[in-house]
Amino acid sequence: MDQPTIYQNYLPVVVLMIIAVIIPTVILILTHRLGPRKPSERKLSMYESGMPPVGGAHPKFSVRFYILAMLFILFDIEVVFMYPWAVIYKKWISVSNFILFEGLVFIAILLVGYIYAWKKGALDWE
């Protein structure tokens, strides 16, 4: 019995990739060619809950907003890492206090980062 070559193993994947490119392309072309186009001022305006649009579509945000958002994401992700630590700590509590020490070091590093951001004024919203 012949062993399949590497090309025969990947043939279904290649066919699937070709189909995944062709079908959306054909659908986009057909909707662009066959779809009705009746632009009006009302259709081209921005929709804001039925109210007439006020201001621009892209308001300017302060850099502090982005810094605060990044800090929130950073600390949020770091807190997520504490859940597996707590599960392991609960399971291995009788073995060693090393896990407790590592968790406290992790929290201390987070606390130092939080205090640094606070002192630099990154958490002030003005």
N, C-alpha and C positions, 0 to 999 in steps of 0.2 A: 504494500500500500504506500502510495506516495505521500510524503510529508508536505503540508501546505507551505508555500513560500511566504515570506514576510508581506509581499504585496497582496496575496490572497487573504491574509489575516486582516489587513487594513482596508480592504475594498468596501465593506459595508460602511465604515466610518467616512470614507471619501465620498461615497454615494450620498450619504446623509448630509454631509457638508454642502455638496452641490445642490441638493434639493432645498436645504435651508437658505441658500443664497438666491436661488431662482424663484421660489414661490413668493417671498416678500417683494422681490423686485418686480415681478409680473403684476402683483396686486397694486403696488404703488403706481406703476405706469398706467394700468387700466383705470384706476380711480382718477388719476390726473387727466387722462384723455377723455373719459366718458362722464365724469362728474360735472354737475351744473356749476357754472360760475356766474354769479350775479352780485358782484361786490357793491356795497352801498356804504355810506358814511356810518350808518348805525352798526352794520356788521363789522366794520373795520375798527370800531372804537373798542377800548378796553371795557370789560364787564366788571363792575364792582357792586354786586348785590342789587342791581336795578337802579343804582344811583348814578348820576353823571360823574364821570371820572374827575378827580381833583388831583392836581399835581402831576408829576412825571411818573413814568412806569418804573423807573429805577431810582428810588430815593437814596440819598447818601447817608451812610451810617458812620458813626464815629469809630475810630480805630479801637477805642476802648471796648466797644461792643464785641469785636472779633477776638480781642485778647481774653475777655471774660468768657466768651463761648469756648475758646480753646482750653482755658483753665478748667471749665466745667467738664468738658469731655475728658481731659487728662485725669482729673480726680475721680470722675465717675468710673472710668476704666480701671483705675487703680483699686477702687473699692470692690469692683467685681472680682479681682484677684484674691480678695480676702475670704470669699466664700469657700473655695477649695481648701484654703489653709485652715479654716475653722472646722471643716469636715475631717481633715486629717488629724488636726489637734485633738478633736473629740475621740477619734479612734485610737490614737497613740499616746494619750495623756499619761498613762502609767509607765511608758517606756523612758521618756526623756523630757527634760525641760528645754532641750535645744530648739524644738519647734516653737515653743512659746517665745524664746529669745529671738528667733528669726522673725516672728510676727511683730514683736515689739520694735525691732530694728526697722522693719518695713514701714510701720506706722510712724516711727520717728523721722524717717526720711521724708515721708509725705508731710508731716508737720513742719519740717524745716522748709520745704517748698512752699507750703501754704503761708507761713510767716514771711518768707521772702517776698511772695507776691503781694501780701498785705502791706508790708513796709514800702514797697515800690509804688503802691497806689493803684495796682492793677484791679483791685476789687471795688474801688470808688466809682460810683456812677454819678456823673455830673452832667 
